[in-house]
Amino acid sequence: MGSLKPVQNLPETSQTLSKYEDRPGQMETFLAYTNNNFSWPPSMPEYIRRYCFHQITGTGSNIDVQSGRDIIFFYNALKRGEFLGHENDWVTVYNQEIKAYGKEYSDDELNHIFKEMPGAIQLPVNQKSLPRSKKRKMVTTKRVIDNGCDYKSRVGVRRPEEPELVALINYNLYDRYDNHKKYECVIDTGAPSTIFPFQIKRTLGDEGWNLRPIAGSGYGGGVTEIHANKMFEVHLSDRCNWTKWVPAKITVCDQKPGDEVEHALIGNDVTDQLAYAHEPNRPIKFLDSTDEEKLTQFLSTCN
């Protein structure tokens, strides 16, 4: 779906933009935010082009639209040679203005900056430094297909400071903004981190996300990801029990991931904090706090 390699810079027409469009009117919306003579900056990777198109024309927030425009601004400035002398720097862009040069921000630094410049973008002048996600190996798909529920899970996601607002996936999520695309929520022992559909961000809002696009790797490779820069909380459920809430810096895929992504993956960043049991030929059973205490007592007696 995407490539890290720059592609040829040609004037855009309705025909060339139509490959990104999935509903009527998106091209017109995109060109209204750019101009009718728009062309993609030549060094802009294809996966970032697609990401910007859907950030600007999708169903996200005004900050999502702003991020798409700011990324295009960055690549146009790169094309014009405006970063001469800053070849090893990262550039902070906000409201289509260059705000700072320097090192890549830590998550804590980003959270501080976002209080003053919500949704600001930081990208590297040296495009070889563009980040990629850790590789995910989807190891549960066959089990999900074969017996339907062995590794499927319900999940709730919230912000620690807003415990009453919970984004819920009840085994399956149907994204009404993407032709009711179906996502199955599964436990993935091959995923180092948890990734959800964009609907989780829609529900929980703009705070806590680094809107710099990240290239996916492994399962969903080529799909752009948005990573959290602060902790969210996640809990899981089988048909009986809900686990405790555990912290995780989660990820969401972009607004239109296509056929490459069909699952919400609960990765090891969450499961390593939880106790659960799996009997042969039986679904996973999550343990509540009482069960965890009993398991701890039992394991203490084992040699």
N, C-alpha and C positions, 0 to 999 in steps of 0.2 A: 504493500500500500504506500510506503514511503521510502525515501532514499536519503542518505546523508550527503550525496553528491549534488553540487549545484547543477541546475538545468539551464537550458538556453533561454536568453532574455528576448522575448518577442512581444509585440503589442498584443494586449489581450482583447479578445472578441467574445461575443456571446457564446460562440462555439467552444473556445478554449476554456472559458470559465464554467461551462455547463457540466464539466466532469465533476465539479465539486457540489453542484446543486442537487438537492433531493426534494425540494418543493418549489412551486412557482414563486417568483418574485425575489429570490435570493440574489440573483445577479444584479438586479436593479438596486437592491439595498446596498450591496457591496460597492457598486460604482458611485452611489450617492455619498458614501463615506470617503471615497477616493476621488476619481474623476473618470470621465469617459475615455481619456487617453491613457489610462492606467496600464502599466506593465510591471511584472514582477521584477524586483532587483535580481541581477544575475547570480549572485552568490547565495541566494536564499534557498535552502534545501526544500525539496518537494513536500516533505512531511510538515514543515513549518508553514508553507504556503496553504496547505489544506487546513491546518490548525487555525491560521489567521482568518481564512474565509469563513469558517464556522464560528469563530469567536465574534466576528463582526455581524454575521447574518443569522446566528442561532438564537436560542431561547434562553440564553444566560442573562447576566445583569449588564448594567452600563459599564461596570468595571471590566467585564469580559470584552465588551466592544472596545473599550479604551486600550486594553492589552494588545488586541489584534492590530490596532492602528499604530501603537508604539513600536511593536516589533517590525512592522513595515517601515516605519520611520528610521529605525536603527539600520536596517539593511540598505535603505536609500542613502543614508549618511556614509555607510561603509563603501558604497559604490562611488560616491563623490570624493572619497579620500579624506574625509573630515577627521579620521582617527589617526592621521600621520603622527608618529611619535608616541603613540599609545598602543603599539602592536601587542604588548603583553598585558594590557589592562582589560578589566571588565568595565562596561559602560552602563550607567544607570540612566534610564529614559523614563520620563513622566510627562504625560500630556503633550507628547511629541516635542519635547525639549530634552537636551542633554543636561543632566543634573550633576553627574560626578564620574570621575575615572578612579580606578583603584583595584584592589583585590576582590575576589569573589566574597560576597557577604556570607557570614554564618546565619543560621536560622534565627538566632536571637537578634542579630543586627538587622535582619530583614523585618522582623516583627516590630522593631523600634522605628525603622524607616517607614513602614506601611502606616503607622499612626499619623504621619505627616503627609505621606504620598500613597494613598491606598491603591494597590494594584501596580505599583511601579515595576518596571522590567529591568533586569540586569543580564546582559549578554556579553560574551567574550569577543574582542576584536579578532583574535586568532580563532578561526572557526574549527580548528582541530581540538579546541578545548570544549566544544559543545558537549554537554553531559548526556550520558545514556543511562537507562535504568539497569539495575542488576538483572541478570538473566533469570527468567522464570521457566521452569520445566513443568508443564502441565501433566501430572502423573495420576490424576484421578478421573479423567474423562471417561475411560472405558468402564470403570465401575459405575459411574453415574448413568451411562447409557444402558448397561446391562441390567441393573436391578433398581434403578430409579431413585433410591433414597439413601443408599449406604453412606455417602459422604456429603449429602446435601444438608444445609443448615439454615435456620433462621438467624438473622443478625440485626442488632440495633446499633446505631452510631449516634453519638452526641458530642457536644462540647462540654468540658468539665464545668465551665461557668454558666452553661444553659442546660441543666439536667432535664428540664421539662420538655425540651424540643428534641425528639428522637426521630431519626430517619430509619425506617424499618424495611427490611427485605424479608418477606414471608416465603422462604425457599426460592421463589421466583420473583423477578421484577419485570414488569412490562412498561417500557419507556414510551409514554404517550406522545412525547415530543419527537420520537424517532420511529414512526409507523408501528408503535406497540412492539418494538423489538424486545425479544425475550432474553433475559439473563438468568441463568441458574446459579445460585449461591452454593459454593462447594468448599470443603476443606481441602487445601492443596499442600501436600507435604513437600512439594518441589518448589514452592514459592518462598523466597526469603522475605517478602513483604506483601501486605494485603492491598488489593486493588479492587475498587468498586466502580459501577457505572457513574456517569456524570450526574445522574439524578440525585445522588447523595449530596453533591455540592449545591445543586439547585435548592434542595430542602434546607440545608444548614446555613447557606449564605456565603458571602465572600471572604469573611475574615479567616485568616489562618492558611491561605493557599499561596504558593509561589506560582504565578501564572506564566513563568518561563516554560516553554514547551520542552519536554524530555522525550527523547526517542525510546520507544519500547524495545525490549530485547527478549528473545526466547518466545514464549507463548505471547501472542499479540504483537510480535515484532512488526515495526512499521507504524503501529498505532501510537499517537502522541499521548503522553501522560502529563497530568498535573499533580505535583507532589505537595503535601502539607508541609508547612514550615513551623507548625506547633502541634502539640499533642491533642488528639481527639481521644474519645473513649469508645470501646467496642465491647459488646457482650453477645454471646451465641446461645442458641437453643436447639435441642432436639425436640421431640414431640412432647416432652414432659418438663424438663428443667431448663432454666436460664442460668448461665454462668454469672460470676461476678463481672463487674466492669473492669476492663484493663486498658492502660494507655497504649496508643499506637500512633505513629506518624503515617497516616494512610495515604493512598494514592487514588485518583480517579482517572479513568480514560477520558479522551476528548468527547465532544458532543456527538460525533458521528463516527464511531470506530469501524463501521462496516462489518463484514462477515468474519473478520479476523478474531473478534472477541465475542464470545457467547456466554461467558461466565463471570461472576464476581468471585474472586479467589481470596479465601481466608488463608493467609500465609503464616509462616513460622513466627513472625513478630508478634502475632496474637496467640497462636496455639501453644507456644513455649511458656506462656504465662498462665495456662489453664490446665486443669486436671480433667481427663476424660478416659473412658474405657472403651475397648473394642473387643468384643468376643468374636470368635470365628463365625462367619456367615451371619453376623448380626450388625445392625447399624451402630454408629458411634453413639455413646451415651455420655452426655456432658454431666459433670458433677457440680452440685450446688455446694455452698460453704460447709454444710453439715457432712455431705458425702466426702468432701476433701479432707476433713478432719479424720473421718473413719479410715480413709485410704492411707493417710499419713501414719496413723496408728498401726495399720496392718503392715505397711512397708517397713516400719521400724522393727517388726518382729522377724523380718526375712533376712536371711544371711546372703 
